[in-house]
């Protein structure tokens, strides 16, 4: 039986260019091509050659599938790199400051962790590709260049992520420093506030003490009973406020604000010492009222006012 060639030179050329193989496969292909084009063979020889051709086609198909797998993986890595770049842009545009809420800060931290995980996974994918290509029968400079490019791109994105992390850490450090300063200032302000309150209270107390006066009016016997007025005998003058008198019997007033004191009596006599030019006793409806015309002068000698009435 005459044998016809099923493998022409164009097919051989395409096989050689598209899928380079080891020298053994090329040698077999050339040998079988020569046999098919130059000889007459028995049917057994033809079937053997056909089987060999099928085997070579299966090898070619397997190699094509391997190449497709390489490019699918690299395409996925490139897509992941684009995702990483987009995520980095969002993070870099995200403002972070002292007023940034905790949810936003936590999200930024989670996004950086996600990017780092993607970088790690893709680095591992590239390393696996390199190992597979090294063990493969395929020797493609284009594949190697693509893997090199992807490796470089991942390294660049890794550096960008590290820069982002460093910037965030720097901002965090600055925020914490400012927070400490603010806390210290707040504590100082609070201390100053307390000190001022204490000083204000003290000044108020001192002011009240300076301008506080006491007065009492009563009959002679009432005043003696409270030891406000004392006497050593019938012929000796009475003494005012010279013994241990009852201070609780007096009425406390603000010397600056008290201008008049109703005495509810038709007779009134001032026993304590006060400049006469600073007051007057005015009688109205048979009842006296003490009018203080010069408060500062009136209380300049004594802060205690004692008036004897009937």
Backbone as CSV, one residue per row, in Angstrom:
resi,resn,N_x,N_y,N_z,CA_x,CA_y,CA_z,C_x,C_y,C_z
1,UNK,0.854,-1.197,0.000,0.000,0.000,0.000,0.880,1.233,0.000
2,UNK,0.423,2.192,-0.779,1.204,3.425,-0.847,0.826,4.316,0.328
3,UNK,1.813,4.924,0.906,1.605,5.773,2.094,1.712,7.242,1.709
4,UNK,0.662,8.095,2.170,0.680,9.545,1.889,1.101,10.301,3.117
5,UNK,1.711,11.432,2.876,2.204,12.255,3.996,1.061,13.097,4.555
6,UNK,0.908,13.059,5.917,-0.070,13.908,6.625,0.600,15.044,7.359
7,UNK,1.864,15.121,7.294,2.591,16.214,7.955,3.415,16.930,6.917
8,UNK,3.049,18.121,6.552,3.793,18.895,5.559,4.805,19.798,6.253
9,UNK,5.566,20.468,5.456,6.659,21.295,5.997,6.113,22.489,6.773
10,UNK,4.982,23.042,6.318,4.404,24.174,7.046,3.984,23.758,8.440
11,UNK,3.375,22.585,8.550,2.968,22.093,9.873,4.184,21.905,10.782
12,UNK,5.270,21.377,10.185,6.493,21.192,10.973,7.036,22.522,11.441
13,UNK,6.999,23.505,10.545,7.527,24.817,10.916,6.718,25.428,12.046
14,UNK,5.364,25.308,11.924,4.524,25.888,12.978,4.731,25.165,14.292
15,UNK,4.863,23.874,14.235,5.116,23.115,15.465,6.422,23.536,16.115
16,UNK,7.379,23.758,15.315,8.695,24.124,15.841,8.687,25.530,16.437
17,UNK,7.978,26.436,15.807,8.001,27.832,16.252,7.103,28.049,17.462
18,UNK,5.900,27.438,17.414,4.948,27.705,18.488,5.339,26.993,19.750
19,UNK,5.727,25.749,19.603,6.023,24.967,20.804,7.397,24.333,20.697
20,UNK,8.453,24.996,21.053,9.798,24.421,21.036,9.853,23.247,21.984
21,UNK,10.489,22.168,21.504,10.604,20.954,22.332,12.042,20.522,22.397
22,UNK,12.230,19.532,23.186,13.584,18.999,23.304,14.037,18.376,21.996
23,UNK,15.302,18.231,21.830,15.899,17.789,20.556,15.407,16.403,20.146
24,UNK,15.068,15.590,21.105,14.616,14.219,20.762,13.316,14.256,19.995
25,UNK,12.388,15.148,20.449,11.106,15.250,19.748,11.290,15.823,18.359
26,UNK,12.156,16.805,18.205,12.409,17.422,16.896,13.029,16.403,15.928
27,UNK,13.934,15.632,16.471,14.608,14.640,15.632,13.617,13.590,15.149
28,UNK,12.768,13.159,16.062,11.752,12.167,15.681,10.815,12.729,14.637
29,UNK,10.444,14.007,14.827,9.516,14.632,13.889,10.119,14.692,12.489
30,UNK,11.380,15.059,12.386,12.050,15.145,11.075,12.168,13.770,10.435
31,UNK,12.528,12.814,11.278,12.717,11.443,10.743,11.409,10.912,10.198
32,UNK,10.349,11.067,11.009,9.061,10.529,10.561,8.514,11.289,9.381
33,UNK,8.801,12.573,9.302,8.363,13.358,8.145,9.034,12.856,6.875
34,UNK,10.331,12.551,6.965,11.078,12.048,5.793,10.539,10.697,5.360
35,UNK,10.230,9.915,6.377,9.729,8.574,6.055,8.402,8.665,5.356
36,UNK,7.530,9.548,5.872,6.187,9.655,5.307,6.214,10.209,3.902
37,UNK,7.144,11.155,3.596,7.186,11.791,2.275,8.005,10.998,1.265
38,UNK,8.869,10.104,1.685,9.753,9.470,0.707,9.651,7.982,0.567
39,UNK,8.709,7.352,1.243,8.723,5.890,1.197,7.338,5.324,1.010
40,UNK,7.328,4.091,0.563,6.109,3.297,0.507,6.216,2.277,1.602
41,UNK,5.134,2.209,2.362,5.220,1.344,3.535,4.027,0.439,3.590
42,UNK,4.187,-0.540,4.395,3.077,-1.430,4.672,2.103,-0.756,5.620
43,UNK,0.917,-1.277,5.730,-0.109,-0.676,6.598,0.346,-0.635,8.044
44,UNK,1.132,-1.577,8.478,1.627,-1.561,9.854,2.529,-0.375,10.105
45,UNK,3.367,-0.061,9.133,4.242,1.108,9.268,3.430,2.389,9.314
46,UNK,2.391,2.428,8.501,1.536,3.615,8.458,0.862,3.846,9.799
47,UNK,0.326,2.767,10.361,-0.370,2.891,11.641,0.581,3.332,12.761
48,UNK,1.811,2.841,12.690,2.798,3.238,13.705,3.110,4.722,13.599
49,UNK,3.249,5.181,12.334,3.519,6.594,12.145,2.337,7.457,12.581
50,UNK,1.115,6.958,12.268,-0.083,7.702,12.691,-0.163,7.799,14.217
51,UNK,0.184,6.722,14.875,0.165,6.720,16.348,1.202,7.689,16.905
52,UNK,2.350,7.726,16.238,3.392,8.638,16.672,2.952,10.090,16.510
53,UNK,2.256,10.312,15.383,1.758,11.671,15.148,0.740,12.064,16.219
54,UNK,-0.148,11.137,16.534,-1.143,11.410,17.580,-0.471,11.702,18.914
55,UNK,0.579,10.955,19.163,1.309,11.168,20.415,1.933,12.549,20.463
56,UNK,2.488,12.969,19.317,3.097,14.295,19.254,2.049,15.398,19.401
57,UNK,0.864,15.138,18.822,-0.211,16.122,18.955,-0.652,16.250,20.411
58,UNK,-0.680,15.097,21.104,-1.038,15.148,22.520,0.002,15.917,23.326
59,UNK,1.260,15.721,22.950,2.331,16.475,23.609,2.146,17.970,23.364
60,UNK,1.812,18.285,22.081,1.609,19.694,21.744,0.435,20.280,22.540
61,UNK,-0.657,19.497,22.628,-1.829,19.960,23.358,-1.506,20.174,24.843
62,UNK,-0.756,19.245,25.389,-0.368,19.369,26.799,0.485,20.615,27.026
63,UNK,1.410,20.866,26.095,2.267,22.040,26.208,1.454,23.326,26.083
64,UNK,0.446,23.291,25.161,-0.403,24.468,24.981,-1.219,24.747,26.248
65,UNK,-1.719,23.668,26.854,-2.477,23.821,28.099,-1.594,24.390,29.206
66,UNK,-0.335,23.944,29.223,0.592,24.445,30.230,0.851,25.941,30.037
67,UNK,1.027,26.332,28.773,1.257,27.753,28.466,0.029,28.583,28.846
68,UNK,-1.167,28.055,28.496,-2.404,28.753,28.848,-2.517,28.933,30.359
69,UNK,-2.094,27.900,31.085,-2.141,27.978,32.553,-1.207,29.067,33.065
70,UNK,-0.010,29.148,32.459,0.930,30.198,32.844,0.313,31.581,32.646
71,UNK,-0.239,31.811,31.452,-0.767,33.124,31.142,-2.020,33.444,31.962
72,UNK,-2.834,32.443,32.263,-4.003,32.666,33.111,-3.566,33.144,34.502
73,UNK,-2.533,32.478,35.020,-2.019,32.867,36.334,-1.450,34.275,36.292
74,UNK,-0.688,34.586,35.244,-0.081,35.918,35.136,-1.140,36.998,34.948
75,UNK,-2.190,36.682,34.170,-3.280,37.647,34.001,-3.966,37.936,35.344
76,UNK,-4.152,36.886,36.147,-4.762,37.063,37.455,-3.873,37.915,38.370
77,UNK,-2.577,37.665,38.288,-1.636,38.457,39.088,-1.695,39.925,38.673
78,UNK,-1.731,40.185,37.367,-1.823,41.569,36.894,-3.111,42.235,37.366
79,UNK,-4.216,41.476,37.327,-5.489,42.020,37.817,-5.395,42.338,39.307
80,UNK,-4.730,41.471,40.057,-4.559,41.711,41.495,-3.699,42.944,41.767
81,UNK,-2.678,43.127,40.929,-1.815,44.309,41.087,-2.625,45.581,40.865
82,UNK,-3.531,45.565,39.907,-4.389,46.727,39.666,-5.295,46.989,40.871
83,UNK,-5.812,45.917,41.456,-6.638,46.074,42.661,-5.819,46.689,43.791
84,UNK,-4.585,46.215,43.915,-3.701,46.736,44.972,-3.432,48.224,44.743
85,UNK,-3.185,48.605,43.503,-2.927,50.012,43.187,-4.131,50.889,43.531
86,UNK,-5.324,50.409,43.161,-6.541,51.171,43.456,-6.750,51.318,44.964
87,UNK,-6.506,50.226,45.692,-6.656,50.274,47.152,-5.654,51.249,47.765
88,UNK,-4.421,51.262,47.234,-3.397,52.192,47.735,-3.811,53.639,47.497
89,UNK,-4.416,53.908,46.331,-4.859,55.277,46.029,-5.913,55.727,47.033
90,UNK,-6.862,54.827,47.335,-7.923,55.173,48.286,-7.336,55.478,49.650
91,UNK,-6.390,54.640,50.078,-5.775,54.836,51.401,-4.973,56.127,51.436
92,UNK,-4.222,56.395,50.365,-3.380,57.597,50.348,-4.219,58.869,50.330
93,UNK,-5.444,58.791,49.765,-6.322,59.960,49.719,-7.156,60.091,50.987
94,UNK,-7.193,59.026,51.777,-8.002,59.045,52.999,-7.340,59.911,54.058
95,UNK,-7.989,61.026,54.447,-7.369,61.870,55.485,-7.445,61.202,56.844
96,UNK,-6.390,61.352,57.603,-6.390,60.814,58.960,-5.788,61.854,59.886
97,UNK,-6.467,62.123,60.941,-6.000,63.129,61.894,-6.519,62.820,63.278
98,UNK,-6.385,63.798,64.133,-6.776,63.598,65.532,-8.270,63.331,65.656
99,UNK,-9.065,63.930,64.730,-10.518,63.787,64.810,-11.029,62.555,64.076
100,UNK,-10.143,61.789,63.444,-10.574,60.600,62.721,-11.158,59.588,63.697
101,UNK,-12.385,59.129,63.392,-13.037,58.209,64.318,-12.361,56.838,64.277
102,UNK,-12.612,56.053,65.300,-11.940,54.770,65.449,-12.330,53.791,64.341
103,UNK,-13.581,53.857,63.847,-14.013,52.956,62.778,-13.194,53.186,61.508
104,UNK,-12.964,54.456,61.162,-12.170,54.777,59.965,-10.734,54.302,60.127
105,UNK,-10.163,54.514,61.308,-8.789,54.090,61.563,-8.671,52.569,61.485
106,UNK,-9.656,51.867,62.026,-9.650,50.400,61.975,-9.787,49.909,60.543
107,UNK,-10.619,50.607,59.738,-10.790,50.212,58.338,-9.483,50.379,57.565
108,UNK,-8.774,51.476,57.808,-7.480,51.678,57.153,-6.507,50.564,57.509
109,UNK,-6.502,50.188,58.773,-5.622,49.098,59.213,-6.002,47.796,58.537
110,UNK,-7.309,47.526,58.436,-7.775,46.298,57.780,-7.423,46.309,56.290
111,UNK,-7.575,47.485,55.640,-7.250,47.581,54.205,-5.768,47.306,53.960
112,UNK,-4.910,47.835,54.809,-3.473,47.584,54.663,-3.154,46.108,54.878
113,UNK,-3.823,45.497,55.840,-3.606,44.061,56.081,-4.050,43.253,54.862
114,UNK,-5.183,43.659,54.242,-5.683,42.976,53.047,-4.687,43.104,51.884
115,UNK,-4.154,44.308,51.689,-3.187,44.527,50.612,-1.929,43.695,50.842
116,UNK,-1.436,43.686,52.060,-0.246,42.889,52.369,-0.490,41.406,52.109
117,UNK,-1.694,40.935,52.423,-2.022,39.533,52.180,-2.053,39.245,50.679
118,UNK,-2.629,40.186,49.894,-2.654,40.010,48.434,-1.236,40.001,47.859
119,UNK,-0.397,40.875,48.354,0.995,40.900,47.892,1.692,39.579,48.199
120,UNK,1.457,39.069,49.379,2.079,37.805,49.776,1.619,36.668,48.879
121,UNK,0.307,36.585,48.646,-0.244,35.513,47.806,0.312,35.591,46.399
122,UNK,0.388,36.794,45.841,0.876,36.943,44.461,2.372,36.675,44.346
123,UNK,3.133,37.023,45.385,4.562,36.661,45.372,4.723,35.146,45.350
124,UNK,3.912,34.479,46.144,3.966,33.012,46.168,3.575,32.426,44.812
125,UNK,2.581,33.022,44.138,2.167,32.561,42.812,3.313,32.697,41.803
126,UNK,4.007,33.829,41.866,5.123,34.043,40.933,6.250,33.062,41.201
127,UNK,6.568,32.825,42.465,7.610,31.858,42.790,7.237,30.467,42.291
128,UNK,5.958,30.126,42.410,5.504,28.826,41.917,5.618,28.752,40.397
129,UNK,5.296,29.853,39.706,5.451,29.902,38.249,6.906,29.701,37.843
130,UNK,7.805,30.361,38.565,9.230,30.226,38.245,9.680,28.778,38.388
131,UNK,9.245,28.124,39.451,9.649,26.729,39.661,9.076,25.823,38.574
132,UNK,7.824,26.046,38.202,7.198,25.229,37.151,7.888,25.441,35.813
133,UNK,8.208,26.703,35.509,8.865,27.000,34.240,10.265,26.402,34.189
134,UNK,10.917,26.362,35.346,12.265,25.811,35.407,12.254,24.303,35.124
135,UNK,11.190,23.628,35.614,11.090,22.168,35.408,10.469,21.815,34.062
136,UNK,9.870,22.821,33.371,9.123,22.552,32.150,10.046,22.355,30.953
137,UNK,9.500,21.674,29.939,10.224,21.504,28.663,10.150,22.771,27.818
138,UNK,9.239,23.671,28.219,9.068,24.922,27.468,10.146,25.914,27.883
139,UNK,10.795,26.466,26.909,11.782,27.519,27.156,11.327,28.759,26.405
140,UNK,10.676,29.700,27.147,10.121,30.885,26.502,10.679,32.139,27.158
141,UNK,11.388,32.909,26.375,11.936,34.169,26.901,10.823,35.166,27.205
142,UNK,9.716,35.079,26.440,8.598,35.987,26.666,7.965,35.726,28.028
143,UNK,7.805,34.454,28.358,7.271,34.101,29.673,8.193,34.598,30.777
144,UNK,9.441,34.399,30.599,10.417,34.829,31.612,10.397,36.348,31.792
145,UNK,10.287,37.085,30.677,10.236,38.546,30.764,8.961,39.006,31.483
146,UNK,7.850,38.334,31.178,6.586,38.689,31.830,6.660,38.444,33.336
147,UNK,7.213,37.302,33.711,7.348,36.982,35.136,8.261,37.991,35.828
148,UNK,9.341,38.383,35.144,10.261,39.380,35.699,9.556,40.718,35.894
149,UNK,8.731,41.095,34.907,7.995,42.355,34.995,6.999,42.335,36.161
150,UNK,6.293,41.216,36.298,5.321,41.095,37.387,6.017,41.124,38.746
151,UNK,7.167,40.469,38.820,7.933,40.471,40.071,8.333,41.888,40.466
152,UNK,8.804,42.653,39.480,9.204,44.032,39.732,8.005,44.881,40.166
153,UNK,6.857,44.660,39.495,5.651,45.424,39.839,5.228,45.139,41.276
154,UNK,5.290,43.883,41.682,4.929,43.531,43.054,5.890,44.153,44.061
155,UNK,7.170,44.167,43.707,8.155,44.795,44.596,7.866,46.287,44.765
156,UNK,7.496,46.942,43.671,7.178,48.373,43.728,5.956,48.628,44.609
157,UNK,4.921,47.780,44.452,3.718,47.960,45.269,4.002,47.661,46.735
158,UNK,4.876,46.706,46.964,5.252,46.399,48.353,5.912,47.599,49.009
159,UNK,6.790,48.278,48.264,7.447,49.482,48.789,6.429,50.591,49.061
160,UNK,5.446,50.728,48.158,4.413,51.749,48.351,3.605,51.480,49.617
161,UNK,3.268,50.213,49.819,2.497,49.851,51.014,3.304,50.141,52.276
162,UNK,4.595,49.832,52.226,5.449,50.123,53.385,5.505,51.626,53.669
163,UNK,5.558,52.419,52.578,5.549,53.880,52.753,4.239,54.347,53.374
164,UNK,3.116,53.768,52.907,1.815,54.115,53.472,1.758,53.768,54.957
165,UNK,2.251,52.592,55.296,2.257,52.169,56.696,3.119,53.106,57.544
166,UNK,4.271,53.489,56.972,5.158,54.403,57.706,4.484,55.755,57.920
167,UNK,3.773,56.253,56.886,3.076,57.525,57.023,1.974,57.447,58.066
168,UNK,1.234,56.354,58.045,0.158,56.185,59.028,0.725,56.084,60.444
169,UNK,1.833,55.352,60.583,2.464,55.239,61.902,2.971,56.603,62.372
170,UNK,3.522,57.376,61.419,4.014,58.709,61.769,2.870,59.604,62.230
171,UNK,1.737,59.529,61.489,0.577,60.315,61.880,0.043,59.859,63.238
172,UNK,0.008,58.529,63.428,-0.462,58.007,64.716,0.418,58.497,65.849
173,UNK,1.733,58.452,65.610,2.665,58.911,66.647,2.442,60.387,66.954
174,UNK,2.227,61.168,65.885,1.994,62.603,66.072,0.684,62.841,66.816
175,UNK,-0.343,62.059,66.447,-1.642,62.192,67.106,-1.533,61.840,68.575
176,UNK,-0.821,60.735,68.867,-0.657,60.341,70.263,0.123,61.408,71.036
177,UNK,1.137,61.968,70.359,1.929,63.020,71.011,1.062,64.240,71.298
178,UNK,0.252,64.616,70.293,-0.644,65.753,70.489,-1.678,65.449,71.569
179,UNK,-2.149,64.196,71.581,-3.127,63.803,72.590,-2.535,63.924,73.985
180,UNK,-1.263,63.487,74.103,-0.584,63.609,75.404,-0.454,65.069,75.805
181,UNK,-0.065,65.904,74.810,0.088,67.332,75.097,-1.254,67.949,75.495
182,UNK,-2.298,67.563,74.748,-3.630,68.084,75.055,-4.081,67.620,76.431
183,UNK,-3.789,66.354,76.726,-4.164,65.826,78.037,-3.424,66.576,79.147
184,UNK,-2.121,66.824,78.892,-1.335,67.575,79.885,-1.866,68.995,80.048
185,UNK,-2.155,69.633,78.888,-2.689,70.994,78.937,-4.040,71.008,79.649
186,UNK,-4.872,70.006,79.339,-6.186,69.927,79.979,-6.047,69.759,81.480
187,UNK,-5.075,68.913,81.866,-4.837,68.717,83.300,-4.370,70.021,83.945
188,UNK,-3.465,70.729,83.230,-2.983,72.014,83.762,-4.117,73.031,83.861
189,UNK,-4.949,73.037,82.809,-6.091,73.960,82.815,-7.029,73.627,83.972
190,UNK,-7.248,72.323,84.171,-8.128,71.903,85.268,-7.541,72.305,86.615
191,UNK,-6.209,72.110,86.729,-5.546,72.506,87.982,-5.640,74.013,88.199
192,UNK,-5.410,74.754,87.105,-5.514,76.214,87.198,-6.940,76.638,87.542
193,UNK,-7.886,75.913,86.948,-9.281,76.225,87.231,-9.589,76.018,88.713
194,UNK,-9.088,74.877,89.234,-9.305,74.601,90.658,-8.603,75.637,91.529
195,UNK,-7.361,75.975,91.124,-6.628,76.994,91.886,-7.360,78.337,91.843
196,UNK,-7.856,78.678,90.664,-8.582,79.946,90.533,-9.860,79.935,91.367
197,UNK,-10.531,78.766,91.364,-11.741,78.656,92.171,-11.422,78.824,93.652
198,UNK,-10.303,78.187,94.058,-9.889,78.322,95.458,-9.547,79.775,95.761
199,UNK,-8.790,80.399,94.830,-8.420,81.805,95.032,-9.650,82.713,95.041
200,UNK,-10.568,82.420,94.110,-11.785,83.231,94.039,-12.588,83.110,95.326
201,UNK,-12.690,81.864,95.810,-13.422,81.638,97.063,-12.740,82.359,98.219
202,UNK,-11.400,82.245,98.222,-10.649,82.887,99.302,-10.797,84.406,99.239
203,UNK,-10.693,84.953,98.029,-10.837,86.395,97.858,-12.238,86.839,98.276
204,UNK,-13.220,86.014,97.870,-14.591,86.343,98.239,-14.761,86.338,99.751
205,UNK,-14.181,85.292,100.375,-14.265,85.212,101.832,-13.561,86.395,102.491
206,UNK,-12.371,86.717,101.936,-11.639,87.869,102.491,-12.408,89.163,102.266
207,UNK,-12.981,89.265,101.075,-13.751,90.468,100.768,-14.957,90.584,101.700
208,UNK,-15.626,89.437,101.899,-16.777,89.453,102.806,-16.341,89.776,104.239
209,UNK,-15.170,89.189,104.609,-14.678,89.452,105.965,-14.341,90.924,106.146
210,UNK,-13.749,91.513,105.115,-13.372,92.931,105.207,-14.609,93.818,105.312
211,UNK,-15.637,93.454,104.567,-16.821,94.316,104.497,-17.981,93.799,105.342
212,UNK,-17.696,92.830,106.190,-18.748,92.334,107.085,-18.775,93.162,108.371
213,UNK,-19.986,93.473,108.798,-20.171,94.214,110.056,-21.314,93.565,110.839
214,UNK,-21.382,93.873,112.078,-22.428,93.292,112.938,-23.104,94.426,113.711
215,UNK,-24.383,94.301,113.911,-25.076,95.315,114.721,-26.069,94.621,115.653
216,UNK,-26.372,95.328,116.710,-27.363,94.849,117.664,-28.033,96.063,118.300
217,UNK,-29.318,95.950,118.548,-29.992,96.990,119.348,-30.904,96.274,120.356
218,UNK,-30.944,96.868,121.520,-31.745,96.304,122.596,-31.766,97.235,123.786
219,UNK,-32.570,96.845,124.759,-32.629,97.647,125.980,-31.343,97.463,126.762
220,UNK,-31.180,98.314,127.719,-29.960,98.275,128.514,-29.807,96.924,129.215
221,UNK,-30.908,96.436,129.753,-30.853,95.160,130.450,-30.550,94.017,129.494
222,UNK,-31.089,94.062,128.280,-30.821,93.021,127.283,-29.354,93.014,126.886
223,UNK,-28.831,94.203,126.715,-27.422,94.305,126.322,-26.506,93.822,127.438
224,UNK,-26.875,94.125,128.686,-26.075,93.640,129.810,-26.174,92.113,129.930
225,UNK,-27.363,91.615,129.688,-27.571,90.163,129.799,-26.676,89.402,128.821
226,UNK,-26.453,89.982,127.679,-25.592,89.357,126.664,-24.131,89.769,126.812
227,UNK,-23.823,90.508,127.920,-22.475,90.965,128.240,-21.903,91.852,127.133
228,UNK,-22.794,92.483,126.361,-22.361,93.443,125.348,-22.007,94.762,126.037
229,UNK,-22.781,95.076,127.059,-22.516,96.254,127.897,-22.282,95.758,129.317
230,UNK,-21.211,96.252,129.905,-20.888,95.855,131.276,-20.668,97.098,132.125
231,UNK,-20.831,96.917,133.471,-20.639,98.038,134.404,-20.115,97.497,135.720
232,UNK,-19.117,98.207,136.274,-18.531,97.779,137.541,-19.220,98.416,138.752
233,UNK,-20.107,99.293,138.534,-20.792,99.943,139.661,-21.723,101.024,139.179
234,UNK,-22.489,101.575,140.158,-23.484,102.576,139.808,-22.844,103.856,139.306
235,UNK,-21.726,104.185,139.863,-21.130,105.491,139.539,-20.033,105.399,138.470
236,UNK,-19.835,104.257,137.945,-18.821,104.098,136.890,-19.519,103.983,135.541
237,UNK,-18.910,104.559,134.513,-19.554,104.497,133.196,-19.586,103.047,132.657
238,UNK,-20.584,102.799,131.870,-20.703,101.458,131.268,-19.620,101.251,130.202
239,UNK,-19.236,100.035,130.057,-18.237,99.692,129.038,-18.910,98.831,127.958
240,UNK,-18.531,99.112,126.742,-19.154,98.435,125.594,-18.128,97.511,124.926
241,UNK,-18.557,96.278,124.743,-17.755,95.288,124.004,-16.371,95.080,124.614
242,UNK,-16.270,95.132,125.908,-14.967,94.956,126.543,-14.827,93.605,127.219
243,UNK,-15.881,92.840,127.270,-15.807,91.518,127.894,-16.167,90.450,126.866
244,UNK,-16.294,89.240,127.346,-16.620,88.128,126.448,-18.107,88.154,126.137
245,UNK,-18.485,88.988,125.150,-19.902,89.176,124.842,-20.399,88.080,123.891
246,UNK,-21.715,87.980,123.812,-22.355,86.973,122.963,-22.428,87.486,121.524
247,UNK,-21.546,87.007,120.682,-21.498,87.459,119.284,-22.693,86.961,118.488
248,UNK,-23.274,85.856,118.948,-24.420,85.313,118.217,-25.656,86.191,118.338
249,UNK,-25.607,87.126,119.255,-26.737,88.028,119.448,-26.763,89.135,118.396
250,UNK,-25.667,89.297,117.696,-25.532,90.350,116.686,-26.098,89.871,115.337
251,UNK,-26.484,90.842,114.517,-26.936,90.585,113.144,-25.785,90.884,112.186
252,UNK,-25.514,89.936,111.324,-24.405,90.108,110.360,-24.922,90.816,109.120
253,UNK,-24.171,91.795,108.641,-24.573,92.553,107.448,-23.359,92.821,106.560
254,UNK,-23.638,93.224,105.325,-22.610,93.698,104.404,-22.516,95.209,104.581
255,UNK,-21.387,95.661,105.104,-21.232,97.081,105.449,-21.379,97.988,104.242
256,UNK,-21.078,97.480,103.031,-21.162,98.311,101.836,-22.611,98.542,101.406
257,UNK,-23.459,97.566,101.706,-24.826,97.637,101.190,-25.837,98.162,102.213
258,UNK,-25.488,98.053,103.469,-26.447,98.472,104.502,-26.368,99.984,104.712
259,UNK,-27.437,100.662,104.356,-27.491,102.133,104.462,-28.413,102.609,105.590
260,UNK,-29.316,101.735,105.969,-30.237,102.135,107.041,-30.613,100.926,107.888
261,UNK,-30.880,101.184,109.175,-31.272,100.132,110.110,-32.464,100.623,110.922
262,UNK,-33.660,100.076,110.714,-34.829,100.457,111.518,-34.648,99.990,112.977
263,UNK,-34.940,100.849,113.937,-34.706,100.536,115.352,-36.007,100.260,116.114
264,UNK,-37.144,100.624,115.537,-38.456,100.335,116.130,-38.581,100.833,117.578
265,UNK,-38.057,101.990,117.806,-38.100,102.559,119.158,-38.146,104.075,119.086
266,UNK,-38.779,104.678,120.108,-38.871,106.145,120.159,-37.636,106.764,120.789
267,UNK,-36.754,105.909,121.278,-35.496,106.407,121.832,-34.363,105.526,121.344
268,UNK,-33.247,106.121,120.946,-32.097,105.375,120.439,-30.814,106.084,120.792
269,UNK,-29.867,105.308,121.241,-28.567,105.870,121.604,-27.473,104.904,121.116
270,UNK,-26.537,105.438,120.328,-25.434,104.621,119.823,-24.366,104.534,120.901
271,UNK,-24.041,103.284,121.332,-23.062,103.077,122.395,-21.665,102.790,121.841
272,UNK,-21.577,102.174,120.680,-20.266,101.873,120.083,-19.695,103.120,119.434
273,UNK,-18.412,103.063,119.086,-17.711,104.240,118.572,-17.801,104.310,117.045
274,UNK,-18.377,105.395,116.529,-18.493,105.627,115.085,-18.437,107.132,114.848
275,UNK,-17.745,107.578,113.833,-17.687,109.019,113.571,-19.087,109.607,113.396
276,UNK,-19.379,110.674,114.134,-20.723,111.262,114.121,-21.099,111.837,112.767
277,UNK,-20.086,112.205,112.025,-20.380,112.797,110.707,-20.784,111.753,109.657
278,UNK,-20.692,110.497,110.036,-20.970,109.451,109.050,-22.369,108.859,109.186
279,UNK,-23.187,109.377,110.131,-24.523,108.812,110.306,-25.465,109.854,110.881
280,UNK,-26.727,109.475,110.938,-27.749,110.310,111.582,-28.890,109.411,112.048
281,UNK,-29.553,109.857,113.100,-30.724,109.150,113.608,-31.972,109.929,113.207
282,UNK,-32.775,109.320,112.403,-33.971,109.983,111.893,-35.203,109.350,112.527
283,UNK,-36.087,110.217,112.981,-37.299,109.742,113.632,-38.502,109.961,112.716
284,UNK,-39.279,108.911,112.582,-40.470,109.005,111.743,-41.562,108.156,112.365
285,UNK,-42.722,108.737,112.521,-43.842,108.044,113.166,-43.446,107.499,114.532
286,UNK,-42.757,108.346,115.291,-42.345,108.029,116.662,-41.438,106.789,116.726
287,UNK,-40.654,106.604,115.650,-39.732,105.462,115.619,-38.453,105.892,114.919
288,UNK,-37.328,105.572,115.551,-36.030,105.966,114.994,-35.516,104.956,113.942
289,UNK,-34.745,105.535,113.012,-34.030,104.739,112.012,-32.616,105.291,111.899
290,UNK,-31.650,104.404,111.927,-30.257,104.827,111.760,-29.953,104.918,110.278
291,UNK,-29.499,106.077,109.828,-29.107,106.278,108.436,-27.591,106.425,108.372
292,UNK,-26.946,105.561,107.618,-25.480,105.618,107.461,-25.193,106.380,106.176
293,UNK,-24.595,107.549,106.317,-24.343,108.420,105.165,-22.986,108.158,104.514
294,UNK,-22.051,107.648,105.296,-20.712,107.343,104.762,-20.303,105.981,105.323
295,UNK,-20.562,104.952,104.566,-20.360,103.587,105.080,-18.897,103.321,105.414
296,UNK,-17.995,103.734,104.544,-16.573,103.452,104.781,-16.100,104.131,106.072
297,UNK,-16.491,105.368,106.244,-16.071,106.113,107.430,-16.764,105.590,108.689
298,UNK,-18.048,105.231,108.541,-18.827,104.776,109.688,-18.205,103.532,110.320
299,UNK,-17.756,102.586,109.466,-17.234,101.317,109.984,-15.712,101.326,110.139
300,UNK,-15.108,102.441,109.971,-13.643,102.508,110.016,-13.079,102.281,111.412
301,UNK,-13.834,102.617,112.445,-13.336,102.484,113.825,-13.694,101.111,114.386
302,UNK,-14.930,100.695,114.156,-15.388,99.413,114.709,-16.356,98.749,113.734
303,UNK,-16.274,97.433,113.693,-17.194,96.661,112.846,-18.424,96.240,113.617
304,UNK,-18.451,96.558,114.872,-19.608,96.223,115.714,-20.359,97.494,116.077
305,UNK,-21.681,97.440,115.811,-22.545,98.570,116.124,-23.496,98.168,117.264
306,UNK,-23.479,98.943,118.316,-24.336,98.674,119.476,-25.232,99.885,119.709
307,UNK,-26.552,99.632,119.736,-27.520,100.714,119.930,-28.440,100.346,121.088
308,UNK,-28.553,101.269,121.983,-29.461,101.061,123.120,-30.801,101.714,122.806
309,UNK,-31.866,100.951,122.958,-33.215,101.479,122.714,-34.066,101.163,123.935
310,UNK,-35.274,101.792,123.974,-36.208,101.508,125.070,-37.085,100.305,124.692
